[in-house]
Amino acid sequence: MSKPLKTIIIDDEAIGLKRLKKLLTNYPLFDVVAEATNGREGLELIESLKPDIIFLDIEMPVMNGFDMLRLVMHHPKVVFTTAYDQYAMKAFEENSIDYLL
């Protein structure tokens, strides 16, 4: 078995963050190492922990997901998680690997 992917979840909705974390714990492929509730916290965690993959909400306070991605130096794989379908095209232009609606 390969090494689990170091994973960060970034979402301002506590319920959504908790639910996604619970879902990911069912898959040994993911090792959730941190959580953030806004883009600024997410940016700091990405740069310090250098995850393999992030699950990223788009609409968040302080800094949205797209703005955060423009600032990262370490570029993990990105799965966007959002309640808004209008961001799908832009998400794939940002080289995301998936878009969970």
N, C-alpha and C positions, 0 to 999 in steps of 0.2 A: 504494500500500500504506500502511496506517495505521501509526502509531508502535507499536512493541512495548510490551507491558504490563510495567511494572516489577514483578518477581516475587520473593518471598521464600519459601523452603521452611523450615518449622520442624518438625523431627522428631528424636527422641532416638535412633532406630535408624540407625546409620551406613550400613548396607546399603540400607535403605529410602530414605534421603535421597539417597544416590549414584545409586540406580536411578531415582528420580523426576527428579532433575536431568538425567540422561542422556536420559530420555524427553522431557523438555521442550525440550531443545536441538534436537530434531528439528522443532520448530514455531517458525517465526520470530515468531509472535504473542507468545511469552514471552521476556523478557530476565531471566534469573535473576541478580539483583544481590547476593544475600546468602543465607546459610544460618544457622540457629540450631539448637541441640540441646536447648533447654528453653524454657519459657514466658517466663522472665525475659529471656533473651537475645533472644527473639523480640519481646517488648514493646519493648525498647530499639531494635532494628533498625526496627521498624514506625514508631516515633515519629521516628527520625532520618532514615530513607530515604523514608518516605511512599509505600509501594508501591501499585500499582493492585490487586494480587491477592496473596493468600498461600495456600500449600498448608500446612495445619495439622494436625498429629497431635493426638490428644486426650489419650491417656495418656502423660504425660512427667513426669520428675522436676522438682522445684523448684516448678513451677506447671503445671497441666494447661491444655489449649487453651481450655476454657470460661472458666476463671478469668482467663486472660490477656486474652480478648476483653472481659471486663467492665471491664478497666483501660485499654484503648487509647483515645486521644483521636482519632487518625486511624483511620478505619474503611474499610479496603480490602475488596474482594470476598473471600469466604472459600470455599475448597474444603477440606473436611475429608478427611484421609487417615488411615485407621485399620484395624486388624485386627478391630475389635469392632463387630458390627452393632447392638448394643443402644443405641448412641448416636444412631442415625439420626434419630429423631423430634426429639430435643433439638437436634441439629445444624440442622435446618431451622427450629426455633423461634428459633435464633440468626441467622436470615437468611443462611444459607450458600447459595451458588449451586449446590453439588454436594457429593456424599459418595462418596468413593472407598473401597471396601472391599477 
